[in-house]
Amino acid sequence: MDRGLVGADRAAAAPWPERSPGPRPVPDRLSPQGVLYILYNDVAWQPLPLELGFGSGQTCWRRLER
């Protein structure tokens, strides 16, 4: 009967990644600037240009909500 990884075999499993995959998090100081950009220019949350460096519209919305 196979019980999966046990004892010493567990140490041979893949290590936990030091950083989660995906884009780097946006600094908290940039998110409020993104919110102000959205309010000042009267644009929707989703088409916030990533080139501005504020993160996505979803990121700004989540940080504002938090």
C-alpha positions, 0 to 999 in steps of 0.5 A: 500500500502506497502512503505517499511521501513519508519521513525522509522522502518528504525532505526530498520533495520540491522546496516551497518557492521563495516567491510566488509566480506572477508579476511583482507586487505594486508598492502601496504608495503607487496604488493611491496615485492610480486611484487619483488618476482614475478619478481625475481623468474619469476613466473606468478601472479596467482600462488603466494603462499598465505603462503608468506603473500604478498596477492594474485597475483591479489592483488599485480597486483592491487596495482602495477597498482594503 
